Amino acid sequence: MKNFTNRFLNKNKSPVVNLNCKYFEVNNWLISEFILKKIIPLVGVHPYPLNELMLMVAAVCRVKPTHIFEWGTHLGKSTRIFYETARFFKTKSEIHSIDLPDSVKHQEHLGSQRAKLVKNIKSIKLYQGDGLTVALKLCRQLKPQTSLFFLDGDHRYQSIKRELTGIAKNISLAHILVHDTFNQSKQSGYNTGPYRAVKTFLTTVPKKRYQIISTITGLPGMTFLYH
């Protein structure tokens, strides 16, 4: 085990250990070291705990998206995670992050603090508007070869269902990460909208269209739908 670990802990080496594998597989030791040394000092573990950071980094490394579209920019933590991952592992991913317009009132709207962690990174493109609408418009313009979407905006059931349906209808081979998908009982009072939306969405698409990886040990939870 030790020799296997050391063999792969080389800077910039891809965590995707075998492209001939049928199932999702990455080198978790390499990703763990990257997260501990690079990501956590920049963004910490909130709102994305370690298991979710692992999934976010693994998703980028495994699917190598030419374009990443995310909404719910907030401070820019997820944006920075994707940026650092793409840069370190050389995936050459363009990152487009979308947040609500300044005129819209929302509890997650940060005003002047929006995108604080990425404002000075010129290669990251920032937008304001409805996440799905802006992202699909960009897709029509950019025609991405491989796209990864990250949904972390409004967490209501109807909003997430609309976003998932809109992506699937317009981008046939999109990979999708959805945040806040931990499922708990109704009595808990937790926001279960994203989980229910993903579950409903999967009943509307062909059975084998997406494979699923989820972090299910506790809040906030993340689900990855991939091909």
Summary of the structure (lengths in Angstrom):
residues: 227
radius of gyration: 17.0
end to end distance: 30.0
largest distance: 55.6
contacts: 693
relative contact order: 0.13
helix: 40%
strand: 16%
